[in-house]
Amino acid sequence: MDCIKGTDKITSDIIQLLGKLDNTSYKQPLEIFNGSSLGQHFRHILDFYNCLVRDEAKGLIDYASRERDPKVEVDTAVASAAFLNISAKVHQMDIEQTIQVKADFSEIIDKKPVVQSSLGRELMFAYDHALHHLAMIKIGLQTNFPHICIDEKLGVAPSTLKFQKGSAAPSETNA
């Protein structure tokens, strides 16, 4: 699966999950997240994709200058529409295009180093970042909303799934 199909897959998974949540649960501060909500985690995932889409034409991505749309944090329909929009825009990208990325390693305001990358590599980063937050979202759902049915594979990296499948095979044949 390439990075565009990966983006399609993860945005589809996100939209499907958003469809299972009501706005009250979605925006509720959760103790396990130190008072953050599920909605804030979804918004954070979206922010990175938005930076990539927004900054593509400039040729310089700055993930630290996120716009943080508060409507995405409180309304699952708004969030779903935003992820659907990202998926559509990604299909217009040339994943081979080189791009510069501003790095941000410090809370001190200083000059940010710039590194070279490609749109494909940055889509891989956004995917991995989304996967990481989906793993946290899964924990929040299991802890606070156990009645919501979620896929056991949510937030699990494809490499981990392949490893688990490969590790399980020998013991299954020995049974």
Rosetta blueprint (number, residue, H / E / L):
1 M L
2 D L
3 C H
4 I H
5 K H
6 G H
7 T H
8 D H
9 K H
10 I H
11 T H
12 S H
13 D H
14 I H
15 I H
16 Q H
17 L H
18 L H
19 G L
20 K L
21 L L
22 D L
23 N H
24 T H
25 S H
26 Y H
27 K H
28 Q L
29 P L
30 L L
31 E H
32 I H
33 F H
34 N L
35 G L
36 S L
37 S L
38 L H
39 G H
40 Q H
41 H H
42 F H
43 R H
44 H H
45 I H
46 L H
47 D H
48 F H
49 Y H
50 N H
51 C H
52 L H
53 V H
54 R H
55 D H
56 E L
57 A L
58 K L
59 G L
60 L E
61 I E
62 D E
63 Y L
64 A L
65 S L
66 R L
67 E L
68 R L
69 D L
70 P H
71 K H
72 V H
73 E H
74 V H
75 D L
76 T H
77 A H
78 V H
79 A H
80 S H
81 A H
82 A H
83 F H
84 L H
85 N H
86 I H
87 S H
88 A H
89 K H
90 V H
91 H L
92 Q L
93 M L
94 D L
95 I L
96 E L
97 Q L
98 T E
99 I E
100 Q E
101 V E
102 K E
103 A L
104 D L
105 F L
106 S L
107 E L
108 I L
109 I L
110 D L
111 K L
112 K L
113 P L
114 V E
115 V E
116 Q E
117 S E
118 S E
119 L H
120 G H
121 R H
122 E H
123 L H
124 M H
125 F H
126 A H
127 Y H
128 D H
129 H H
130 A H
131 L H
132 H H
133 H H
134 L H
135 A H
136 M H
137 I H
138 K H
139 I H
140 G H
141 L H
142 Q H
143 T H
144 N H
145 F L
146 P L
147 H L
148 I L
149 C L
150 I L
151 D L
152 E L
153 K L
154 L L
155 G L
156 V L
157 A L
158 P H
159 S H
160 T H
161 L H
162 K H
163 F H
164 Q H
165 K H
166 G H
167 S H
168 A H
169 A H
170 P H
171 S H
172 E H
173 T H
174 N H
175 A L
